[in-house]
Each structure stands twice: as structure tokens, then as C-alpha cells.
């Protein structure tokens, strides 16, 4: 049974103060739900926990209500059914407090399915334009009504299997006329929006993790589901991001670990790769289909008599990105070391973090950074039966000025084609960028061993090679995959892992609730006995006979003793 109590609601009408404070000392401590008045029609609700473990469940419901000027109100039926109290404002808060033993262990909080601190919701605010959400990590998101209606995930609006949109967004009225009739937080922590009657009272339910992932409000960290890149310099040689071939390819958890290394550092070294052809293709297929180029699906990197590319010689290769002359350069490159003369002079691989180089350049010379991030430079490639060319900036940024990657290859850079006033400044900026690439404090230099597979982000990590004698043996086998394939694979694996974790958490919660229910049922059947019982628990008690009508006077007791047959007592041998 749910216990009920009477709660007095006191409201205050002055701005920026707590305006609704239902309080009670029924359980010996105070529970407080406070709402704060803000400007306009925006309402905000805080839930404060005053260490009352008996008050365990609070459900929030923002819905329109009529303005009420009464300053004192009483809620008598504050039970498990939703009862609405209305403060002096345009919106109301619907809440219930229960002492149900199944929920007693939980602290006072909104019913949010907290997966991590990022996706936990602290406050839900309603404004004329849309829904504002304040997350537990302090980030604020605004989701416009037209955006929410456009992204409704229900089966009527989006195909349940293909996930393609079925709803005709342009059948909606103008965005200023799209309004929600109610906005609620469901018991599972999802955001429920019931749309205005003019929109058919359609019901949309949004998962908070999905909302946070697709949040378009600018923030320091745009994608909360994505691990932020960690810039590095030459000192990373002492802690190379390495993983074994067995771990990276034998399980999905190992694949997630490997791809997260790539996401964080932009490169990794897989050790213990089998000494056999096409192993780079085999590893790549753990993620996606390899990308086929004019080199084929796979390619060899070794000195040739008639090389078609500088990589097929023993000459030094300055750090560069591949396919800089392409509109869409490959995202990741795999290089499996099949043969390497460990005693030869030169032949080491070189890497440099393009993100770190760009950041250092921005600190040293902001104007040079601006030129390389805004001015498009020409790149080209001439083959036997092909010609490619493309113009693009050296440093690629997103709309918020965050560095996404780099595009640079001194060997394939075409004649400078910029505004006359920018020619000398562009050469100066390129010179600074090139000098930073070769800076010993930023350049990583190491030798691959047979069985090592170097995997790196071709749009972030510039790679090269120290020159060596072509008489020495050095044979690498490689392939490419697109960056979006890596992102897709990692996102899918993370979602699958998260779903498994949620299912495991739900199972644990169900088991805990069953244990609490059993404990509660056991507590209900325990009653205080009318007198102490000193017999064994297996001995039937005569309390039932006495309770059916025991004599109260001494004479009645003597008469009762002579006329009543005493119950038969049997003892059970212990």
C-alpha cells in the first residue's frame, strides 16, 4: 500500500525565487521541490534531496495550466496517482511521492535512465520555441519543436526496420505554429511530447542519449558519444599505442578497444600479425570493405626498378597525407610489415600528429594558421592512364573552428594559384607548417618489425619514411578503408555493447526488486504474538484457542479448564 499524507504548498510570486515548496515532516526530514521563476514563459524546476530515503520517487510533468492567484493550496491525496498542484504561473508541476519499499532504496530524483553522467538530465525547461534540457555535466541543449516533430522516432514517422523517414515534414504548418500540448519525463527517463491538437495530438518519445548525441547547440565537446582526440608529440615513443593481433581481431570488445585507440591517437601498431600475404586486407575487413583505388584493393610498398610513385623507391619520404589530390582521400591506411632488414641504415617509419602541428602553428603564428585554413591550395597526381587534381586548405576546420584534419603532400602540390597579395604570405605559412612537421620534438620515428601492422588516420596523421639503400630488404603490404566506415563500425559496436549493458542493468534491477518484494512480503506476514512462546517453532500454539474466547474471571477460568479439552501438543525430534 502507498502511504498518503497532506502537503501544504506555499508559493511566492517574486522573480528568481523558489515559488513552489511543498514541505512535510511526516518521515522526520523535509522534502523539498522548488521551482524557480524565470523571465517570460520559461519555467525551470529543481529537485533537491534532503536525505530522506523514504521519499524515493518523483515524476515530473510539465503541462499547461490556468493561472491561479491563490497563494496557499493543500494536496490531500498525494498518493501514487498523479495529482497536480498549480503554482502562480503558466505551467504546472505534477509529482508524486511514495514510500513503496520497492523504490525506497532510490534517492529523490527525476526518473531518468542514467547511463552515464553525460546523458543524465538535471532539468527540463519549456519555452515557446522548444524544449531546453540541462544535462548533468552542465551542458544546455535547445531542441526546437519543428526539429523534434521532424525527428519523431515512432513507427508511423520512421520505418522500424530501415529507419528511413516516412513523415512528410513539409505537411506541417509554419514553425511558429508548432506547439506541444504537454511535455513529460516518462518513468523510464525518456522525454515524451504530446503535440497540439492541430497536429493530431501525435505522441513522440525521445531517448535522452539520442537527444544528447544529436544535440546541435554549440558546446566545447560537440559529440559526447565520441572520444575526443588526444594530441601527441615525439614523446609518445615511450608509450606507443599498441594492441595484439589476437586481441584486436578475436572479439568485438577487442575490436572496440583497437578502434578507440585509433579514434584517440590517430594511429596504432598491431603486433603479432601472421606472416602471410593479404593480412592487412584481413584486418581491414574486421571493420569494413577495403577501398579499391587505381593501385587495386591492396598494394605493396617496396623498391622497384621502374617506380610509378616515390613510395616505391628507397628515397626519403617527407611526412604527408595520401591522396591529397582527391576530393575524398581515404580515411585509414594499413601497412603490414612482411620483411624488414633490422640491421640496415634508415628505413624507419615517421609519423607526426597533424592536429598537434596545427595547434602549435596557431599559437605561434595565428595569421599563418588562418591562411592555411582558409586558402585552397592545388594538388595533382599524374599516372599512366589517369590525372587527378583538387584544391583544398591544408588545415580543415568544422563550422565552429575545431581542427578536423590536415591535407598536405609537398610532392603532389601544384603551382600556387592564389590571390597575388597572398602569394608570399602563403609560402611563408607553408614554410612554417613544413618546419613543424620535421621538428624533432613533434616527429615520431620508429622501425616496424615483421609482424607489425601500422594503422593510421590518413586525414590526421602525416606519415613518411627515412631513406634507405634499395639493396636492403623492406617490404610492406597495405590497403585503405574510408573514415566513415571506421566511425560506423565503432558506433555500431558501442551501441551493441551499450544495449547489452542496459539489458544487464535491467536484469540486475529486476532481481533487486524481486528481492526487495520478497523482503517486503516477509515483513508484512510477521505479526506481534499476544504472549511469548517458549516452545519449539514446530509446536502448535494455543493462542488461537485463547483468542476465540478465553474466560476473563477466575471462576470462568476454572470452569474453562475443566470443560475444555487442551490441544494436543506434538514435539518434533530435532
MARTIVEX-705992 format. One record per residue (C-alpha): y, x, z negated. Coordinates in steps of 0.05 Angstrom, whole numbers, plus 5000, padded with zeros to 4 digits. Layout:
! MARTIVEX-705992
YXZ/...
This chain:
! MARTIVEX-705992
500050005000/507150225013/511750214954/518449854962/524949974930/532149734932/537150214962/544650164958/548350405019/555450665009/559750805069/566351175078/570751095138/574751735137/573352235193/568852835186/565452595123/558852315103/559251585119/552451305102/549051545038/543151125015/541051414948/535751264897/532751594837/526251194838/522051824842/526352244795/530052604851/535252404900/534052264974/540052305019/541052105091/548052265113/551752115177/557952475198/563552135235/565952495297/571252365348/570451805399/563851435401/559652055389/555251985327/551352515292/546052455237/543852985188/537652935146/537953315080/531753455040/532753454965/525753704948/522653014940/515553084964/514452344953/519452175007/515652425066/517152045130/523651895164/524351595233/531051595268/533351045315/540051055350/541750365376/547949955389/550249505333/556249075319/561849355277/561349155205/567049265157/563149155093/563149795052/557249635006/550549395031/543649344999/536949415033/531649064992/525749115039/525649865050/518349875070/514150155125/517249645173/523649875206/529649565172/536549725199/542649855157/549249885192/555050335173/562250265192/561350495264/558950315333/551850565324/546550475271/541150885238/534350575228/529950915177/524150815131/521851205071/514651155047/510351444992/503951375032/499051915007/497352075079/504452315090/506252575021/505053295039/510453305092/517653455073/523352995090/524653085164/525052745231/518452605264/518553185313/512353515340/514554225323/511054725367/515955285352/522855375324/525955335393/523454635412/524554325344/530153805345/535253815289/540053275312/540352755367/547352525388/549251965434/555451975478/558051545535/555652065585/548752205560/544552485503/546353105463/540853485427/542054025376/535854475372/533354845311/535555515339/542755275345/542955135420/546154485442/543854115504/547253545542/542753115585/546652625628/543951915635/543351975711/539452625702/534752315651/533551705694/532352145755/527252555717/523451985685/516152235679/512751545676/507351375728/511950875761/517251405775/512852015786/505852045816/500952205759/496952705800/501553035850/507552985802/511952815862/517752345852/516551615870/523151345843/528951255891/534651585854/539851325902/537950605887/541650695821/548850465812/554250995804/553051485748/558651195706/554950535702/548250815680/547550675605/541850675555/540450065513/537150485458/535251195444/529751335394/525551905367/518251685371/513151835316/510452405359/517252725365/518852515436/525452235460/524951505481/530351195524/530450455540/535350345596/540449795603/538249115627/541849235693/536849785705/530949335689/530249555616/525950115641/522850565587/522751325594/519551815545/521252555547/517553135514/522453585476/519054215502/520053965574/527353805559/528654485530/525254835587/529554455637/536054485597/541854615644/547054735590/549355465593/546455895537/545256615521/537956515537/537156045595/529655975597/526755905528/519655905554/520756565589/520357215553/526857605561/526258265599/526758885556/530659455590/527660145582/529160875598/525261525604/523261505531/518260955548/513561525570/511261565497/509260835497/507260655567/505559905574/498159975587/492259505587/484959605605/481859325668/476658955627/481858615583/486558425639/481158115684/475557855639/479257275604/485256825612/488057065547/487657775572/491057575637/496657255598/497557885558/497858305621/502757845657/507257815595/507558575596/509858535669/514958005651/517658415593/517859125622/517359015697/511259465704/504459615673/498760105681/491759815684/486660345662/479260375678/479560045746/472860125782/472460695833/471460255894/475560015953/479659375951/480359375875/487859265880/486458635920/481358405869/486358485812/491758135851/487257545865/486857445789/493957195798/494756935869/493257055942/495857735964/501657726012/500057946083/505258376118/505258786182/501459306141/495958796132/493558476068/492059146037/494459846055/493260576040/498361076015/496361786035/498962336080/497662216154/498562646215/502962146252/506261746195/509761086210/513261106143/515661646095/510761396044/505161656090/507662376082/507862866025/515462856023/519362655962/520961915958/527361735922/526761125877/527460505919/525159785927/520459605983/522559126039/529959166022/530958966095/527358306083/530457636065/524757546014/522058215990/515158205958/515458075883/510058545856/506559155884/499659405864/497760145872/490660335854/489461085847/482961255882/483862015887/488662495854/488563255850/490463345777/491964085788/496764005847/504164135841/508163495849/505362825868/507562475803/509861755807/517061595787/519860935762/526760705739/528760045709/533859725756/536359265701/537959855656/541360235713/545659625729/547659535656/549460265648/553560235712/557159615687/559059965623/561360605658/564960315717/565859545719/569359585786/563559955819/558759455788/562958885817/562759185887/555159275886/554058575860/558758235910/558958655974/552958566020/550159196049/545859246113/538559466112/533759526170/526659726190/524259936259/516859916274/512559986336/513059246353/518058996302/525259026280/527858746214/534758736185/538158396127/544758436088/544858346014/548058615950/544959195913/545358815846/543158085846/546057615794/544956885776/550556375771/552056595700/552857335716/546057535689/542558105725/536457855762/534358475802/536359025850/535559165924/536259895945/533060375994/537060966017/532261106074/532960406104/540360286091/544160156156/551160366176/556160096126/559159446150/564459226100/571959086098/576059716115/579359716047/572559726013/569160296052/571060866006/570160455942/563260225966/560960945979/563561135910/559760565877/553360735916/554061455894/554561255821/548560795828/544361335862/546161855809/543961385754/537361265789/536062015787/538662105715/533162455675/534762015615/533161395656/527761645704/520561575683/515862095713/508262105703/501862245741/496861695757/489561855744/483661605784/482160905758/489460755741/492860165776/500360155774/503259455779/510859355781/516258845796/518959065864/525458675852/526859015786/523359685782/525060215833/519260675849/518561355881/514561995884/515362735872/513963135936/507263485942/503363905991/499663486042/493763956034/492663655964/488763025955/492662395936/490261705957/492961045932/490860355955/495859775949/497759065963/503358565948/504057875917/510257435912/514257395848/513856635846/506256685846/506357115783/511256645750/507056045769/500556345743/503656565678/506955885667/500455525682/496355965635/501555885580/501555125588/493955115584/494055555522/499355125490/495454495505/489354795471/493454995411/496354295406/489453985410/487054455356/493054285312/491853545323/484653635303/486654005240/491753465224/486552925233/481753295188/487153385136/488952655139/481652455131/481152905070/487552605042/485051905056/478452045021/482252334962/486751724960/480851244963/477451624908/483751574865/484150814876/477050674851/477951074788/479850584731/481050694658/474850484618/476050004559/472850484510/469951184511/462851234538/458451774507/452151604545/449951954608/453351724672/446651444694/446350964634/449050264649/454950094606/455249454564/462649384578/461248844628/457648424577/463148514527/468548354578/465147704595/466847404527/465947834466/466847484398/473247674363/471947454290/466747784243/462647144237/462647074313/460447794320/454447684272/452547054309/453347404376/448947984353/443247514333/443547074395/445047574449/439648004478/442248714483/442049034551/436149464568/438150194568/434150674611/435151414609/434251864668/430852524655/435753074671/
